[in-house]
Amino acid sequence: MNNKKITVEEFSCNIRDGKSALFQILNTQINNYKLQFLSEWERNHNICSKEKDRKIEILESSKQELLEFLKDFDSPDAEIKYTLHLEVDITNKLDSTHSKKHLAI
């Protein structure tokens, strides 16, 4: 398996731009789950959406928690700092030992 880890440490910006960037990351992942499911559903109409729905629910919950956390910090003097940890694994789709692919935010 090929693996690469990347860390972007303490990226700083104003609250509005930080919210936008963080929500864009979460929304992109939600849309990726929806598109992936739709692609699989086109091949097999009997596919179950429970796993997709669970993943999206987790991301939607994370968005709500983040929104609640940030709502009290809309001051023009406030700054948001965040660290991104990305871990990318490349595996062969035909490999039966392929475990699970995940993105933790």
VOBA-1610 file (N, C-alpha, C; in pm, whole numbers, padded with zeros to 5 digits, always signed):
BEGIN
Met+00084-00118+00000Met+00000+00000+00000Met+00088+00123+00000Asn+00049+00222-00078Asn+00117+00351-00080Asn+00046+00443+00016Asn+00125+00514+00097Asn+00066+00598+00201Asn+00141+00729+00206Lys+00068+00837+00223Lys+00129+00969+00237Lys+00053+01046+00343Lys+00126+01106+00437Lys+00065+01188+00541Lys+00111+01333+00522Ile+00016+01424+00532Ile+00045+01565+00514Ile-00019+01641+00630Thr+00053+01735+00686Thr-00001+01820+00791Thr+00019+01966+00753Val-00088+02042+00754Val-00081+02186+00737Val-00105+02243+00876Glu-00001+02299+00935Glu-00011+02340+01074Glu-00051+02486+01090Glu-00141+02507+01180Glu-00182+02639+01227Glu-00201+02740+01115Phe-00289+02707+01024Phe-00328+02802+00920Phe-00416+02907+00986Ser-00385+03034+00967Ser-00460+03142+01032Ser-00531+03230+00929Cys-00653+03271+00964Cys-00727+03364+00880Cys-00841+03423+00963Asn-00913+03518+00904Asn-01024+03575+00978Asn-01135+03470+00991Ile-01227+03495+01081Ile-01333+03397+01112Ile-01416+03365+00988Arg-01458+03466+00913Arg-01542+03442+00796Arg-01472+03351+00694Asp-01347+03380+00662Asp-01274+03298+00565Asp-01246+03159+00620Gly-01218+03151+00749Gly-01193+03020+00811Gly-01317+02932+00809Lys-01431+02991+00844Lys-01557+02915+00839Lys-01582+02864+00698Ser-01564+02952+00602Ser-01588+02916+00463Ser-01498+02800+00420Ala-01371+02806+00453Ala-01277+02700+00415Ala-01312+02568+00482Leu-01341+02572+00611Leu-01372+02449+00685Leu-01503+02387+00638Phe-01605+02469+00616Phe-01733+02416+00568Phe-01722+02364+00425Gln-01637+02427+00346Gln-01616+02378+00210Gln-01555+02238+00212Ile-01462+02214+00302Ile-01402+02081+00314Ile-01509+01979+00351Leu-01589+02010+00451Leu-01693+01917+00495Leu-01799+01896+00387Asn-01842+02004+00322Asn-01944+01992+00217Asn-01893+01913+00096Thr-01767+01931+00064Thr-01708+01854-00046Thr-01711+01705-00016Gln-01677+01669+00106Gln-01679+01527+00142Gln-01821+01472+00142Ile-01917+01549+00189Ile-02058+01506+00186Ile-02101+01483+00041Asn-02068+01576-00046Asn-02104+01561-00187Asn-02033+01441-00251Asn-01909+01415-00211Asn-01838+01298-00263Asn-01909+01169-00224Tyr-01957+01160-00100Tyr-02032+01041-00057Tyr-02158+01024-00140Lys-02228+01134-00164Lys-02352+01128-00243Lys-02324+01084-00386Leu-02220+01141-00447Leu-02186+01105-00585Leu-02138+00961-00596Gln-02060+00918-00499Gln-02011+00780-00499Gln-02129+00683-00487Phe-02223+00714-00399Phe-02340+00629-00384Phe-02422+00625-00513Leu-02444+00742-00572Leu-02521+00748-00696Leu-02456+00664-00806Ser-02325+00673-00815Ser-02252+00594-00914Ser-02270+00444-00889Glu-02261+00403-00763Glu-02281+00261-00728Glu-02427+00220-00749Trp-02520+00309-00720Trp-02662+00279-00735Trp-02699+00260-00883Glu-02633+00336-00971Glu-02660+00321-01114Glu-02624+00180-01162Arg-02523+00120-01101Arg-02484-00017-01137Arg-02570-00121-01068Asn-02620-00088-00950Asn-02696-00184-00871Asn-02805-00110-00792His-02927-00115-00840His-03037-00042-00775His-03077-00100-00640Asn-03024-00213-00605Asn-03055-00276-00476Asn-02959-00237-00365Ile-02864-00152-00395Ile-02763-00113-00297Ile-02829-00035-00183Cys-02780-00056-00064Cys-02835+00008+00056Cys-02762+00140+00082Ser-02836+00241+00122Ser-02776+00373+00147Ser-02738+00396+00293Lys-02753+00296+00378Lys-02729+00316+00522Lys-02587+00364+00552Glu-02487+00306+00488Glu-02349+00345+00515Glu-02324+00489+00472Lys-02371+00525+00354Lys-02358+00662+00305Lys-02429+00758+00400Asp-02550+00723+00437Asp-02629+00808+00527Asp-02559+00827+00662Arg-02498+00722+00712Arg-02427+00730+00841Arg-02308+00824+00830Lys-02231+00812+00722Lys-02114+00898+00703Lys-02155+01043+00688Ile-02260+01067+00612Ile-02308+01204+00593Ile-02362+01261+00724Glu-02431+01180+00800Glu-02483+01225+00929Glu-02369+01268+01022Ile-02260+01194+01022Ile-02144+01228+01105Ile-02086+01363+01061Leu-02073+01382+00929Leu-02018+01508+00879Leu-02113+01625+00905Glu-02243+01603+00889Glu-02341+01708+00918Glu-02337+01746+01066Ser-02321+01646+01151Ser-02309+01671+01295Ser-02182+01751+01325Ser-02073+01716+01258Ser-01948+01790+01276Ser-01964+01936+01232Lys-02035+01958+01122Lys-02061+02094+01077Lys-02140+02171+01181Gln-02242+02107+01238Gln-02325+02174+01339Gln-02243+02206+01463Glu-02160+02114+01507Glu-02073+02138+01624Glu-01979+02254+01596Leu-01922+02257+01477Leu-01830+02364+01441Leu-01902+02498+01435Leu-02021+02499+01378Leu-02100+02621+01372Leu-02132+02673+01511Glu-02173+02583+01600Glu-02202+02622+01739Glu-02077+02677+01807Phe-01965+02613+01784Phe-01839+02655+01845Phe-01798+02794+01797Leu-01817+02822+01669Leu-01769+02946+01610Leu-01867+03063+01619Lys-01992+03036+01654Lys-02094+03142+01648Lys-02067+03259+01741Asp-01995+03237+01849Asp-01967+03344+01944Asp-01841+03424+01911Phe-01779+03391+01798Phe-01651+03454+01765Phe-01655+03530+01633Asp-01761+03606+01609Asp-01774+03680+01484Asp-01716+03821+01492Ser-01631+03846+01587Ser-01569+03977+01601Ser-01468+04000+01487Pro-01459+04123+01438Pro-01361+04153+01333Pro-01217+04131+01380Asp-01197+04132+01511Asp-01063+04112+01566Asp-01030+03964+01587Ala-01130+03879+01572Ala-01107+03735+01595Ala-01036+03672+01476Glu-00956+03573+01507Glu-00881+03500+01406Glu-00900+03351+01433Ile-00910+03275+01328Ile-00924+03130+01343Ile-00793+03065+01302Lys-00749+02971+01381Lys-00629+02892+01350Lys-00671+02746+01349Tyr-00632+02674+01247Tyr-00665+02532+01243Tyr-00552+02454+01180Thr-00547+02328+01215Thr-00447+02237+01163Thr-00518+02126+01087Leu-00472+02098+00968Leu-00530+01991+00887Leu-00434+01873+00883His-00488+01755+00909His-00412+01631+00898His-00477+01548+00789Leu-00404+01519+00686Leu-00455+01436+00577Leu-00372+01309+00569Glu-00440+01200+00557Glu-00372+01073+00534Glu-00435+01010+00411Val-00352+00985+00312Val-00399+00932+00185Val-00341+00794+00166Asp-00428+00696+00145Asp-00387+00558+00118Asp-00430+00520-00022Ile-00339+00461-00097Ile-00371+00411-00231Ile-00360+00260-00226Thr-00468+00192-00262Thr-00469+00046-00264Thr-00530-00004-00394Asn-00508-00127-00422Asn-00567-00190-00539Asn-00711-00228-00504Lys-00807-00185-00585Lys-00948-00214-00559Lys-00978-00363-00561Leu-00898-00439-00631Leu-00921-00583-00640Leu-00857-00660-00526Asp-00781-00591-00442Asp-00714-00656-00329Asp-00816-00685-00219Ser-00836-00812-00187Ser-00937-00850-00088Ser-00896-00812+00054Thr-00770-00779+00076Thr-00725-00741+00210Thr-00744-00592+00235His-00793-00521+00134His-00818-00378+00148His-00915-00354+00263Ser-00871-00284+00366Ser-00959-00261+00480Ser-01056-00149+00447Lys-01056-00044+00522Lys-01150+00063+00492Lys-01076+00191+00463Lys-01138+00276+00388Lys-01083+00405+00355Lys-01159+00509+00436His-01087+00598+00500His-01157+00699+00579His-01082+00830+00578Leu-01153+00933+00611Leu-01096+01066+00624Leu-01143+01119+00758Ala-01051+01150+00843Ala-01087+01203+00975Ala-01065+01352+00973Ile-01165+01425+01014Ile-01154+01571+01019Ile-01173+01615+01161
//
